[in-house]
Amino acid sequence: MANDARNGRGLQAVDRISNLPENIIHLFLQRLSTHDAVRTTVLSKTWRNIWGMHPKLYLDQNFISQLVSQKFFHLDEQTKINKVSRTISNILLAHNGPILNFVLFIPRDLPFHQSTDMVLWIKNISNNGVRELKLRNESLHACTVPSHLFSCSQLTRLTLVSCILNPPLGFGGLCNLVMVELEHVLINADMLFGTRLEELNMYFCIGIEHLGSQFRCENNLIKLSIGNCEEIDWKWFEYTQKLLTLSLWMHFEMPSSGKEVISLDKLVCNMPRIRSLYLDGFYLKILEPGAAILKRLTRATENLRFLKLHNIKLHDLVQIQPVLCLIRSSPNLQVLNIDLDHEVQSSDGVDLSDLMVLSDYMILDKLETILIFYLVGSLAEFQFIKLLLALSPSLKQINLKMEDIGIDNSTEELRISREVSQIPRASKSAQIRWM
């Protein structure tokens, strides 16, 4: 018996964790996956009570995958849907405290959101003061967001993927919402997220014309990102004086609907505080330049620090004009990042040597980093790099990356590197780095 006592056999194990302060136990739960955290409820009533008050509930991809693989792997699809739906309902029923962070993942092959339980889940978290909600639907069926979402008055951050928004008539927004991210979302009626909204990201969305009420004189947007959405209403940019970051990109040609477009000059003038700007070749072509290459924009972008331009054809004078106009109008630019068009060939190009006259009219004495990706070794590329090197006395490094052209890239990199290294540069410390 003495030996058993010394070896710990025959004695009841001491539960050292359950007697810790609740805030410490909550820290343990935060570091566990939701699947493991739920399993702690079988340990004791103490753990069940603590789990019931845990403010974060992540029913994410890892949780759903584990649930299906461990319990419902051999069941047919409809039975799986019913079982998963019932499990989620039971978890929410067992949760007594506030749910401040809620994540729900719907897998491609398991559209359990089509069950009527979905309405009850959103109602449950809306009654529990949810502040951050992420609903990611990867199934083939869009998820219509239950109307209870529009009563989540404490909500501060909202992310929706592959969903349908049907706001009620006269919906006045959510007073505490500061960030919204929408991906593959259909908006069916006039929608206002709220006047406190600071960040709005929309990708592959339909119906964004219903967001006109969001862009009014009292809006507080500081970050706006729109990618592959329907045609933008340029009147929104009459109320973007607080924007610090703007991103506009379109990866496919969009037929014009005849709406009036905004000039590049007017767009920039409506964003006097802009610090980061991301535009692609599509928008650079449809925006009326509003200024010749040798002129500045009406209001120089004094605060612009980061400029990224995507899908650029340097041999296309329609694109190069607004590119140079933007660079010329940004005296405090620190980082210039340009992704060239993948379809451009080394034989494509025009003679841009006349652009060197710009070096007599402008200087980029704050520019420290240049990134140019997907080079093919065209004449226009060398002339453009030559211009930038002549204008940038504070340049520290220029990062270059070759397009994969199906031959030995290292040989081509060496050739281009030799030619670039021979270009005179205003900065003696500027280094060439291949990515």
N, C-alpha and C positions, 0 to 999 in steps of 0.2 A: 504494500500500500504506500509505504514511504517512497519507494522508487517511482511508483506511478505518480505520486504527487510531485516529485522532483521533475519528472519528465512531462508533466502537464496532462497525463492521461487520467481519465476518470474524473476530471474536474470540468465543470461547465465553463465554456469559453467566455471571456470577459468582453462585453460590448463596449469598447472604448469610444466609438464614433458617435453613437446615439446620444451620449451625454454631453457632447460638445454644444456650444451655443448655436442657436438656429442660424445666425448669419454665416457661421462657418460651414454648416451643413449645406446651406444654399450655394456656397462657393463650390462644394463638392459636386452638387447637382449640375452646376453650370458647366463643369468640365466633363460631364458624362454625355453620351448621346441620349436622345430622347428615349430610345428603346431601352437603354440600361437604366435611365432615371426612373422610368415607369416601373421597372422590375423591383426597384427598392421599396415599393409600397407593400410588398409581401413580407418585409422584414419585421415590421411592428406597426402599431397604431401611431407611434411618434413619426415614423417615416411617411406614413400615409398622410398625416396632417401637414407635414412639411411640404410634401410634393403637391398637395392640394392648394398650397399658398405660393408655389413657385411661379414667378411672374413671366417666365419665358417658356413658350410652347412651340417647339420646332418639329413639325410633322413633315420633315424635308425628304429629299430623295433617299438618303441613307436609311431613314426610319421606315419609309414605305417598302423599300427593297428588302430590308431585314424582315419586316412583318410578313411579306408575301413568301419569301424563300423559306422561312422557318416554320410557318404555320399553315399557309394556304397554297403551297406550291402545286399540289396535285389536284386542286379543285378546278372546275370549269370556270369560265370567265365571269358569268353572272353571279355564281356563288362567291367567287373572290371579291367581286364588287360589293356584295351584301356584307360579307365578313369584314372587309376593310372599313366600310362605312359604319358598321356597328361598333367596331373597335374604336374608331375616332369619336363616335358619340359617347361611348362609355368613358373615354379619357376625359372628355369635356365635362361630363356629368360628375366625375370624381373630383373635378377641380373647383374648389370652393372660393379661392381668392381671386384677385384681379389678374387678368392676362394682358400684360403690357406689350409683349412681343409675340406675334403669331405668324408662323410660316406654314403654308400648306402646299404640298407638291402633288400634282396629279400626273401619273405616268402615261406614256403614249398608249399603252395597251390596256389601261385600266381606268376608264372614264367614270370613276365612282362619284364625280361631282353631279352626275345626272340624277342621282337619287334625291328624294325630297329632304334627306337629312342635311343637305348643304345649307338650306335656308336656316335650319335650327343652329348650325355651327356658327354662321355669321351673326345670328341673333344673340347667341351666347356670348361671343367675344365683344359684341357691341355693348352688351349690358355689363361687361367686366372692364370697361375703361381702356380698351386696346389703344396703343399709341403707335405701334409699328406693325403694319400688315403687309405680308408678301404672299401673293397667290400666283403660283407658277403652274400653268396648265400646258402639258405637252401632248395631250390626247388630240385626236383628230376632230373632236367636237368642241367648239368654243364654249366657254363657261359664262353663262349669264350671271353677273354678280347680283346676289340678292339685294333687295331694296334696303335691308337693314344696314348695309354699308353706309348709306347716306345719313344715318343717324349716329355715326361714330364721332361724336363731337370732340373727343380727346385725341383723335388720330393726328399724328404729326408726319408720318412717312408712309407712303403707299406705293407698292409695286404690283403691277398686274401684267400677266403674260397670257396671251390668247384668251381674252375675255371680251364680253359685251357689256357696255355701260348704258343703262337705260335710266337716266336721272329723272326723278319725278318732276312734274310741271312746276315751274317756279322755284326749283331748288336753289337755295341761296349760298351754297358752298359749306365748307367745313372750316370753322374759325381758327383751328390750330394747325392746319396742314401746312408744312413747310417744304416737303419734297414729294414729287410724284414722278414715277417712271412707268411708262406704258410701252408694251411691245406686242405687236399684232393685236391691237385693241380696236374694236368697233365702237364708235360713239354715236348713239342714235338720236340724241336730242341735245338742246342747249345745256352746256355743262360749265359750271363755275367751281373751281377747286377751293377758292377762298382768297382773300386779299393778303393773307400772310405768306402765301406761297413764294418761296425763294428759288426753287430749282424745279424745272420741268424738262423731262427727257421723253421724247416720243420717237419710236422706231417702227416702221412698217404699219402705221396706223391708218385707219379710214374714218372719215367724219370729223377731222380736226377743225373743219370750218365751224363746228358747233362751239368752239372755245373762244369765240369773239369776246364774250363777257369777261374772260380772264384778263384780257389785254385792255385795261382801262387806265385812266390817269392815276388811280390810286394803287396800282399793282406794285409789288415789291420784288419782282423777279430780278435775280442777279446771275442766274445761269439758265440758258435755254439751249437745248440740243434737239434738232429735228432731222431725222434720217429716213429716207425712202417713204415719206408720207405723201399724201395728195398735195396739190398745189397750195402754197402758203398764201394767206391773206396778208399782203404787205402792209396793210393799214395797221396791223399789230405793232409795227415798228415805229409808230408815232408815239408809243408809250413805253419805250425801252431805255429810258435815260439812266436807269440804275444797273443795267446789265454789265457784268464783269467778264462773262464768258459766253460766247456764241458759237454754235456748231451747226452748220448746214451742209448736208450731203445727200446725193441722189445717185444710186448705183445703176439706174436704168433711165432711158430716155422717157420723159413724160410729155405726152401731147399737150400742146398749149390750148387752153380753154378761152383764150382771148382776153384774159384779165390783164389789167395794167401792171407792169412790173415796176419795181423801185430802182432808182439809180444807185450805183455803188456809193456815190457821193452822199446821197440822202441817207442811205443805210448807215454809213459810218457816223454822220452828223447826229443821228438819233441815238448813238451809243457813246457819249462823251467819256464814260469811265471804262470802256472796254479794255481788258488786260490780256485776254486770250481769245484768238479768233481762228476758227477752223472752217474753211470753205473748200469745196471741190470744184473740179473743172466744169461741171454742169452749171452750177450757180454762177461761176465767174463768166460764163458765156451768156446766160440769160439776164444777168444784171447789166443794165445799161452802164457803161463805164463812167460817164459823167465827168471825165477828166482825161486829157491827153497824157501821154507818157512823160512829157517834159514839164507837166504841171503837177502841183500838189492837189490833194482833195481840199475842199473848202475849209474844213476843220481838221487839222492834222490829228492823227491818233496818238496824242502825246503819252497816253497811259499804256499803250499796247506794248506788252513784253514778249508774248509768245504768238507766233503766226505759223499755222500749219495749213498747207495747201496740198490737196490730194487729187490724183488723176490729172496731172498737168501735162499739156503738150507744149513744150517750149518752142516748137516750130510753128505753132498756131498764133498768129499775131492778135487774133481776137481774144485769146486767153492771156497772152503775155502782157498786153496793155494794162488790164486791171491788176495783174500780179506786180508789175513794176510800180504802178501807181500806189498800191498799198504799201510796198516796201519803202518807197520814196516819202510817203506821208507818215512814217513811223520812226521818228528820230531816236526813240528810246528802246527800240526793239533789241531784245537780248538773244532770243532763240528763233531761228528760221528753219522750218522743217518742210521739205517738199518731197512728195511722192510722185514720181513721173508716171505717165500713162504706160501700162504694160504692153500695149499694142504698137507703140512707136518703134520703128526700125532705125538702125544706125544711118541708113541712107536718107531717112526723112529729115527735112530741115530747111531752114532759110538762113541767110547770112544776117546775123545779129550784130555784126561788128560796129554798125553805126550807133549801137546802144552805149558804146564807151563814152559818148559825149555826155552821158549822165554823170560821169565821175567829176565833171566840172560844176555840177549843179547840186550834188547831194553827197552826204557822208553819213555812214552808220557807225558812229563812234562808240555805241553801246553794245553792238552786236558781238557776242562772244562765241556762239555755237551755231554752225550750219550743218543741217542734215539733208542730204539729197540721196534718195533711194531709187533703185531700178534704172540705173544708167545703162545706156547701150553704146556710148561712145560717139554720139553724133556731134556735128559741128556746132549746132545751137547750144548743146550742153557745155562744151568747152568755152564758148563765148560768154554764156551766162555765168559760169563759175569765175571766169576771168573778171567780169564786171563786179561780182560780189567781193572777190579778194581785193580789188582795187579800192573798194568803198569802205572796208572794215578794218580800221587800224587797231581795234581792240580784240580782234578775233583770236580765240585760243585754239579752236580745233574745227576742222571741217570733216564730217563723217560721211563717207560715201559707201554705196552698196550697188553692186552690179545686178542687172536683171539676169535671170537664168536663161541664157540664149542657146543652150544646147551644145556648147563647146566648152573647152577648158577655161573656166572663168578666171582661174588664177593667172593665166597668160594674158588675158584681156585686162584684168585688174592691174597687172604690172605695166602694161602699155599705157593705160590711162593714167596710172599713178605717176609715171615718168613725165607724161605731158603736163599734168596738173602741177607737178613739182617745179616745172620750169616757168610757170606763170608768175609774173611779178605780183607781190602782195604787199598791202599797206602795213600788215602786222608781221613783224620779224619772228614772233613766237608762235604763229599759227602752225598747227600740225595737221597732217593728213592722216586720217584713220579709216581703214576699211572695215566695214561691219560684216 
